[in-house]
Amino acid sequence: MLERLRVGRSAKSFIAVGLRGVGKTVLLNRVRDLAERAGCKPVFIEAHEQKSLPELLVPSLRELLLELDRLGAVSDQVKRGLRVLRSFMSGVKLRYGEAELSLGVDPEVGTADSGDLEADLPTLFLAVGKAAAARSVVVVILIDELQYLSVRDMSALIMALHRVVQNSLPLMLVAAGLPQVVGLSGRSKSYAERLFDFPPLDALPPEDAIRALELPVEKEGAQFDSDALIEIVRITQGYPYFLQEWGYQTWNIARSNLIKLTDVRAASDLAIKRLDESFFRVRFDRLTPREKDYLRAMAEIGPGPHRSGDIAEILGIRIQNIGPLRSALIHKGMIYSPSHGDTAFTVPLFDEFLRRTIPVWQTPYKKQ
């Protein structure tokens, strides 16, 4: 893809989608490494709930354009990119410290400064793409946690990338997010599917999960008993993050070069404790009491997916009244809708964590 852009051909951007702990961020870091080794200019951004897309983009694009400005002789396209960025910052009324704000140029008044993100961001991306072309470099914008973008921000991003593709400029997006990103893209712009591929990342099939456990220990002159491997794959369901955790704890406990089923069982308590205190807990603590009740009701039924009506029944409230609660949990990245009316956890094994954390639970509401 990078080579196609380098020689002036089109390349389809992609957005990897998957649950928590399947390796999305690792994949983006790998793409960033590949881009750097290929002489490209990667721009890495992590989206989150508290910042808009312009707030996330501006510092990185500023750094990129200043770097392009230093690469060689004075370039009109690079200088214009800096002026357009300065105008863009004024249009969306972003306020940064003096050091960040200083670009060494005046704004290009009347360009990308309307305050309408869907109009201004495509103009900014065009200017950045032309600056990159002037320096014969490829820009790769990498965005993690893409699901936190608003519909407005996602729409503007898609429009901006569409404009770049139409002009055959060396700029592309590589992103990752939870499964709701596919729906978010479609709701934002109907032509999103023509701009992006959406490769899914999921749990590893058993044979790959086994190799992920075997390869590291083989390098150290050790091996797993077959029963031990089967047990780890069963407990973790093949999710990479959990495979790492069980592999780590089992390795530390094992006292011989043959890692046995008894080692796995002894390690499980430690692995679960560490996940409960970090991987699960950091997400649980962000929830309101009502959001915890909603998720605990899901856990009462099982891992999912579940129909909204079934969740409402467990909660003891009418289905019409749980919509805002469900939407808030989707926005926080805790659940997603794999199909219309269905709800599932974005965090694998989260139902088991909830049952451990809230072992005694009763329907908290009367019919409303």
Beta strands, then each sheet from edge to edge (+ up, - down):
strand 1: 13-17
strand 2: 41-46
strand 3: 139-144
strand 4: 171-177
strand 5: 196-197
strand 6: 223-224
strand 7: 258-259
strand 8: 306-307
strand 9: 335-336
strand 10: 342-345
sheet 1: 2+ 3+ 4+ 1+ 5+
sheet 2: 6+ 7+
sheet 3: 8+ 10- 9+
end
